[in-house]
């Protein structure tokens, strides 16, 4: 399962890299960076989660990512269709937040369980 976290970490790094021409690039780089960081920790340094504080921080990040998905949920009908998200920034942002949530949940699932 650590491999899955490593792949998600790599994907989040790639997502960060393609933000270079976005008007709100810093905002999205931070979102993808936090998700990638958690995936990287789960993949390469899982011993960190033996400390309950870090498990709680990861859980708080999951909760914030859920709130982010609710906040950025695309209101455009058919937002998942390429012809919609290709031209609609809010659809892309909503789906990007969903991907970040997915990555953080993967980090949560693949991290060693302790008391949280």
Order of alpha helices (4+ residues) and beta strands (2+ residues): alpha-alpha-alpha-alpha-alpha
